[in-house]
Amino acid sequence: MTGHPKTASTRCSTDCSFSDIVEAAGVVRRTVYDHFVGRSVLVDGLVADAAEARRHNLTAVTVPGPDAPPDATPAMARFTLAMWPVDDR
């Protein structure tokens, strides 16, 4: 499910219809139905894809060693930068 344009999350709530999701994705219904039998399967796929992307990005975040200063700002910045590409789509 990667590589798609911004999803319906920027234009729909969790109550948006299958048609709303298809329109936001910029494809025709047939394209989506070729891959997903319905809205719930599509949403499950989107959630699984986002969760995997978050796990992948979090593994790339470097954690300071025990001798690092106790400042949480750099750690929060690394976390935010790692999550931004996933959360923004």
N, C-alpha and C positions, 0 to 999 in steps of 0.2 A: 504494500500500500504506500510505499514511499515514492517520492518524486511527483506527487500530485500538487496542484496549485493549492492555495489556501483553502481550508475546508469551510464547511458551513458554520463553524463555530464563531466566525466573525459576523455572521448575519442571522444566525438562528439560535434559539434557545434549545434546551433539551427536548422541547415539545415540537420541534419542527418536523414537518412531514418528510416522507421519502422523496417526494417531488422537490421540496425545498433543498434537500441535500444534493440531489442530482443537479438542480439548477446552479447551486453554489459551486459545485465541482466543475461546471462548464462542459458537461457531457450529456448524451441522451440517455433516457431511461434504459434502453436496451443494453447499452454498454455496462451499466451498473448491474442489471439483472443477469448478465452473462457471468458475473463474478459473485453476486450476492443474491440469495433468494428472497430477501426482505430487509426491512429497515433494521430490525433487531440484530440480524447477522452482520449487516454493514456497520452498525454502531459498535458491536462487539469487536469487529476487525479493527476499527479506528482506535478503540481503547487499547487493544492488544498491541497495535503498532506504536502508539504513543508511549505505552509502558516500556516496550522494548527500546525505543529510542532514548527514553530517560535513563534506563539502566546502562545503555551503551555510553551515553554522554557522562554519566556519573563516574564510570570507571576511568574516564580520561582526566577527572579532576585530581590534581595532586594534593595530597594531604601533607601538611608540614610535619616534620619530625619532632621528637620530644624536646629538642633544643631550640625550637622556633619560638619567637616571642608570642605571648598570649593574645595578641591582637586578632580579633575575629573579623576585622574588615577585609583583609585580603582573602580569607577563606570564603566569606560571603560573596565577594566579587567573583571568585572562581566558580562558585556554585551557580550564581546568577548567569554568568556568561555561558556555562555549560547547559543550562536549562532553557535559555532564551530561544535558540533555534527550534526546539521542540514545542515549547509553549506558544510560540508566535504563529505556528502554522494552523 
